[in-house]
Amino acid sequence: MTDATNVDALYQEIILDHYKRPHGAGLREPFEAEVHHVNPSCGDEITLRVHLDGETVADVSYDAQGCSISRASTSVLNDLIVGKSITEGMAVLDEFNTLMHGKGKIEPDEDILEDGIAFAGVAQFPGRIKCALLGWMAWKDAVSQALVTTSSTTTASTTGETP
């Protein structure tokens, strides 16, 4: 076996492990925003909730149906995002997005992406990129909604208005 074959096998094992034992799966409360995203090209679906504690991502919970890539990618997202600031989380999203659009030619930063590097091979298959990004785009959408919700609640509480 060549080194490249060994790496590919390891990456496949990481993806299968996250698929079989997903981290963060199951919808939980409390949450500031819930979104539902569908990948129309393959039918994968995700309902994702985000809970913020100030500027920190306190929890990401989800219910997903679909292929191993979309579900495993969301499990990795949970590992990489929970406990980080929103800004740090968005930087991780940018790094993962860059990897996915690199057509397999981008060397992933393991310090930032950790198990997310396993998706490097997915970037070579345009039809699978949306699968890998489904949970990430849902997370970005949920955070945007949560920030609007929390900022309008904060504004209302400082002005005495009802949100």
N, C-alpha and C positions, 0 to 999 in steps of 0.2 A: 504494500500500500504506500502510495506517495503521501507526503505531508499534506498536500491539498485535499486528498481523499479523506485523510484522518480529520482534518478541520471540518470538511463538509459533513462527515458523520457526526462529529461532536455538535455542530450547529443543529443538525436535524434532531439529535437527542435532546438538546436544550428546548427546542420548539415543542417536541412531543411531551416533554416533562411539564412545561407550562400549560399545554393543552389538557393533559390528563389531570393535573393538580393545579388548577388556576388560582392565582393569588388575588385576593380581593373580590372574588366572585360572590354574588348575592347582594341584592339591594338592601342598603342599610339607612337608618336615620341616625342623627339629623343630617340634613342636606340643604344647601341653599339653591341648588338648581338640578333639574333632571332633564335630560335630552334623549331623544330617540333618533338614531341614524340607521339608514339602510344603504347597503351597497347594491344599486340596481343591476349591476352587471352579473352578480352571482347570487344575490338574495340574502347575504349575511345581514344580520340585524343586531343592534345593541341598544339597550336602555342603560344610560350611565348617569350616576349621581355624583356630585362633588360637594364636599363639606369643607368650608374654609374656616380657619381660626385666625382672624385678622388677615395677614399676608401669607399665612402658611396653609398649604394643602393638608388638611387634617385627615381626609379620607377620600378615596375614590372607590365607589362600589358600582357593580354592574351586573346585568343579566344579558348574556350574549348567546346568539344562535348562529351557527355558521361553521366555516371551515376551521381547520386547526391553526392556520396562519392568523386569521383575525382574532380568534380567541386567545391564542398564545401571546400575540402582540399586546393585547389589552392586559394580560397578566403581568407582562414585563413592564408595561406602563405603570401599573399599580406599584410595583417594586421601586421604580425609578422616581416617581413623582411624590408619593405620600411622604410627608415630613419635610419637604422642600418648600422654599418660598415660591410664590407664583412666578416670579421672575426667573428663578432657577429652573422651574418646571418648563417654562416656555423655551428656555435655552436648550433643555434636553429635547423638547419637541422639535426645535429647529435642527438639532444634530441628527435626530432620527429621520426627519423629513429629507435632509440633505443626503443621508445614506440611501433612502428609498429612491431618490431621483438620480442617484449616481450611476445607474446602469451597471452596477457591479464593479465599478472602477474606483470607488471611494474606499479608502482605508478607514474603517470605523475606529473611533476613539473609545477604547475599552474602559478608560477611566470614567467617561461620561455615560456611555450606553450599557456597560456591564453586559447582562445577558442579551441586550438588544443587538449586539454585534452578530448574533445568530441569524438575523434577518438580512445580512449582507447579500446572500445568494438570491433572496426573493427579488431584489432590485433588478435582477437580470430578466425577470418575467413581468412585462408591463401589465398583464392581466391580474397579477397577484399583488401589485403595489397597493391598490385600493383596499385590498383585504387587510394588509399589514397596517395601513393608516386609518382604518375605520374607527377604532377605539381612540386613537390620538386626536382625530378631528372632532370626535364627540366630546373628548375631554376639553379641548380648546373652546368649543362652543359652550359647554357647561360652565367653564370658568368665566367666560365673557358674560353669560347670563347672571351668574352668581355675583359678579362685581357690580353689575347694574342694580341688582336686587339689594345688595348690602349698602351700596352708596346711596340709593334712594331711601333706604331705611334710616341710614345715618343722618342724611339731610333732614328727613322728617322729624327725627328725634331731637335734632338741635334746633329746629324751627318750631317744634311743638305741634306739627301737623301729623295727621294720621297717614301712614304710607299706603 
